[in-house]
Each structure stands twice: as structure tokens, then as C-alpha cells.
């Protein structure tokens, strides 16, 4: 396993992040435990979840699955860098009471205590703001975070789905308070969706945040979806199906698969390996539903992409260019 520092911190994390969103909704508890054991056995130490995962009536279920895994002992918790998130409304369906969501000091306090209980641990390594809260000032957010750090309940704070200017606002406010501020940003970033390169990633690099891309295969679009459709009759679904309905996108994905077929490369592994070459990226989040999918993701760590392949990928999926030159000059 290859490791790197998380942003400007002294924390060492694996260059792949185990995403757990499928644990519960699509992957049962015993299989989820087996996948986590396999990941840890391979040296993958960075696990990502969120309080809302499990969704619907089962919000919190994914954290509970991690909690029962930690409870098995064997050094599982000590070896894991645990990241979870706060923002979503965790009240029951039809519950009319306010203050059960977003980033108020009250909800942050309530949410972290609930996550710790579900996760069966006494601290969270990386506590992430799942979305921007335009209603709550960062002074209030950092006040709540600083208390939790002092109590030893969280160690670091990170953001998710933040625009560049909010990363700047957050860390300038933290600096005025003498707080560490954000150390990571989890954003949508992959070959097919490179807009983060304009403002988000430069802001993250400027402020010393590690970039953690989510949806590295863009909902399966970059995982050989056309080949699977042709050879196995397995039709695309969700985000990839919506994208393929656009003829220009379909042509782009076909060119991508043809390029990789020419070089004997597997699409999903290549999409992950490409992200590992990108400046500022700590590691992409992989969300395996099976042990086989985890094994495929791990192979990406050993994949060296030639300059010919990298240039071909840039031709097929050109980035947006630097800001402001991309739109101003």
C-alpha cells in the first residue's frame, strides 16, 4: 500500500479511500465486514462514511455497520483513519422539529454524539461538513469544532462539496481564531467531470487541503459500461445511463474504451490510476459492493500510465483550463 500525508497535516493515509455508502443499502453486514477486513489487510487505512448513509428510514445504518466491525477488536479501530460527515437531516420522517440538520453549533454537537454512539468509538479522525451551510457563519462552526477538538471527540475537520471561495472563507475565518481549519475537501472529480480543476482544487492546494475525489468512475460511466452492454447485455443505469443518452457523451466514452482496449488497460482501474496522477489528490474514494470490486480498485495502485495514454485521455476528456483564463481571456 502507498501512503501520503492528508493535506498539510502529519496524518498518513492510504492513497485509496474505502467508501462505505453501499454498506447497508446494497451490501449486507457480514459482507461489509469482510470487505473492510480485506481492505485493512491490504493496508488501506482510510475509511469514509457519513451519518446519513443507509438513507431513508435506515439513516445511520452504515455507521452502525462500521461500529459492529470496530467492536470485534483486533486493532481495527486503532489502524483505521475514520472519516464521517455532518449536515443531513437525521430526524425521523415527518418530524417537525428544527435544528436536526445543517451546521449550527447545536446540530454539530448533537450529530457528533450520535455518530460516536453508532460507530462505537470515542473519537472521529476526520469530521467533514457534507455540504455548504449558507445560513451558519463559520465563526459559529469553528467554535463548535474547537470545543470538540478540545474534548478529544474529533481530531481534524474537512469539507465536502465546497466551492473554492467557501474553502477560502472557512480557512481565513479559522486562521483569525487560531484554529487549524479545513484539512481536506471531498469533491466530485473524475475524467468525465473535471470542473473542480478550475477553482476547488487550486483553493485546496493553496490552503493545504488534501483532495478526496468521490465518484471516481462517474457512476460507472468510466468502468467499461459500453463494453459490458455489448458483451454481457448489462445495461447502464443511474448517472451513467443518463449520460449515455447523450450521443456526444456516448461517443466520448466509446473513444475512451477504445483507447484503453488498444493498450490492454481495464477502464475502471485506469480511471482510478489517472486520479492518482493528479496534483493535490490524496486518494479517490472507492465504494466496493463486493470483494472482487475491492481487488480491482487495489490493482489501480500498481498501474503506471504511459505518457501516450495520459495524453490520449486528455484529448478525449479535456479539462476546463485554469481560472480565470478558461473563461476570461
KOLMI-428037 format. One record per residue (C-alpha): residue in three letters; x, y, z. Coordinates in steps of 0.25 Angstrom, whole numbers, plus 5000, padded with zeros to 4 digits. Each point is the difference from the previous one (the first is absolute). Example, Ala and Ser with C-alpha at 12.3 -4.5 7.8 and 13.67 -1.06 7.14 Angstrom:
2
ALA504949825031
SER500650144998
This chain:
329
UNK500050005000
UNK500550144997
UNK499750115010
UNK500150155000
UNK499750125009
UNK498650055001
UNK500250144996
UNK500950085008
UNK499849915012
UNK500949905006
UNK499049894998
UNK500449894991
UNK498849944992
UNK500049894988
UNK499950054986
UNK498649934999
UNK498950045009
UNK498949895003
UNK498750064998
UNK498949935008
UNK498750064994
UNK499649864994
UNK500149935014
UNK498549985005
UNK499250044987
UNK500749914990
UNK501049925008
UNK499649925013
UNK500850015013
UNK500849874999
UNK500550034986
UNK500250155004
UNK500949945012
UNK500749914990
UNK500350124991
UNK500650085011
UNK500849895005
UNK500649984986
UNK500250154998
UNK500850015014
UNK500749874996
UNK500550074988
UNK500550125007
UNK498850094997
UNK499950085012
UNK499150124996
UNK498549975002
UNK498950104996
UNK498550005004
UNK498950105004
UNK498950015010
UNK498949994990
UNK500549884992
UNK499049895001
UNK499050104995
UNK498550025002
UNK499549925012
UNK501449945002
UNK500850135001
UNK501249975009
UNK500049854996
UNK501450014994
UNK500650065012
UNK499449895008
UNK500749894991
UNK501350075002
UNK499750005015
UNK499849855001
UNK501249984992
UNK500950085009
UNK499449935012
UNK500649874995
UNK501350055005
UNK501349954994
UNK500650154999
UNK498950034989
UNK499750145006
UNK501550035003
UNK500449974986
UNK498950084993
UNK500050154997
UNK498550025001
UNK499250114993
UNK498650035001
UNK499150124996
UNK498950095006
UNK498950084993
UNK498849924996
UNK498750005008
UNK500149885009
UNK498650025006
UNK498949894998
UNK499150014988
UNK498950115003
UNK500850055012
UNK499650155000
UNK501150045010
UNK501150104994
UNK501549995003
UNK500249864996
UNK500850034988
UNK501150104994
UNK501250055008
UNK499550085012
UNK500849985012
UNK498849935006
UNK499949904989
UNK501549984999
UNK500049965015
UNK498749914998
UNK500549934988
UNK501449975004
UNK499549945013
UNK499049914992
UNK501149964990
UNK501049965011
UNK498949915006
UNK499749934987
UNK501449994997
UNK500449945013
UNK501250095002
UNK500450125008
UNK500650084989
UNK499950034986
UNK501350034992
UNK499450094989
UNK498650075002
UNK499550054987
UNK499050114996
UNK499249924990
UNK499550134993
UNK500150155001
UNK499050065010
UNK499850144995
UNK499150035013
UNK501149985010
UNK501250095002
UNK501449935000
UNK500350075013
UNK498949915007
UNK500449884992
UNK501550015005
UNK499550035014
UNK499349875000
UNK501149924994
UNK501150065009
UNK499249955012
UNK499949864994
UNK501550004997
UNK500350045015
UNK499149895005
UNK500749904991
UNK498849964993
UNK500550044986
UNK501550034995
UNK499850074987
UNK498950074992
UNK499849994985
UNK499050044989
UNK499249944989
UNK499450064988
UNK500550145003
UNK500350104990
UNK501450065000
UNK499550135006
UNK499449935012
UNK501349935002
UNK500750135001
UNK498950065009
UNK500149885009
UNK501550005002
UNK500150155001
UNK499050005011
UNK500749895007
UNK501350074999
UNK499550125007
UNK499549915011
UNK501449935001
UNK499349874995
UNK500649904991
UNK498850014990
UNK499649904989
UNK501149904996
UNK499249934989
UNK499050024989
UNK499249884995
UNK499550044986
UNK499449944988
UNK501249984991
UNK500349904989
UNK500449994985
UNK498650044995
UNK499750115011
UNK501350095001
UNK499350135004
UNK500749995014
UNK501350034993
UNK499650154997
UNK499850055015
UNK499849895010
UNK501349924999
UNK500850134998
UNK499450055013
UNK500249875007
UNK501550004996
UNK500250155004
UNK499449975014
UNK500749875002
UNK498749914999
UNK500149864995
UNK499149974988
UNK499149875001
UNK499249984987
UNK498749935002
UNK499349924988
UNK501349984993
UNK499349914990
UNK498950104998
UNK498949915004
UNK500649884991
UNK500250094988
UNK501549985000
UNK499949855004
UNK499949944986
UNK498550024999
UNK499849994985
UNK500949874999
UNK499149945011
UNK498850044993
UNK500549944987
UNK500649875006
UNK499149975011
UNK498750074997
UNK500250075013
UNK499350144998
UNK500550125007
UNK499250065011
UNK499950135008
UNK501050114997
UNK500749924989
UNK498749974993
UNK499650145000
UNK501450054995
UNK500049894989
UNK498750054995
UNK500750124994
UNK500749964987
UNK501250085002
UNK500349945013
UNK499849864995
UNK501050034989
UNK501050065010
UNK499849875009
UNK500249914988
UNK501350074996
UNK500449995015
UNK499849855000
UNK500649984986
UNK501350075005
UNK500149915012
UNK499749884992
UNK501150034991
UNK501050015012
UNK499449885007
UNK499550085012
UNK498849985008
UNK499150125000
UNK499650015015
UNK501549985004
UNK500550104991
UNK499050115004
UNK500549985015
UNK501450004995
UNK499850134993
UNK499550075012
UNK501249955008
UNK500950084990
UNK499250135002
UNK500750115008
UNK499450025014
UNK499249875000
UNK500249925013
UNK499249884995
UNK498749974994
UNK498849935007
UNK499749864995
UNK498649945004
UNK500149854998
UNK498849925001
UNK500849874999
UNK501349955004
UNK500349994985
UNK499850154998
UNK500950035011
UNK501149914994
UNK499850084987
UNK500250135006
UNK501349965008
UNK500649964986
UNK499950154996
UNK501150035010
UNK501049924992
UNK499650054987
UNK501050094993
UNK499350084988
UNK500950044989
UNK500150144994
UNK499349954988
UNK498849955008
UNK500050135008
UNK500050094988
UNK498949914994
UNK499150025012
UNK500250155000
UNK499650004985
UNK498749925003
UNK499750075013
UNK500750145000
UNK500050085013
UNK499350135001
UNK501350085001
UNK500550095011
UNK499150115006
UNK499950114996
UNK500749984986
UNK499049894996
UNK498850105000
UNK500650145000
UNK501150004990
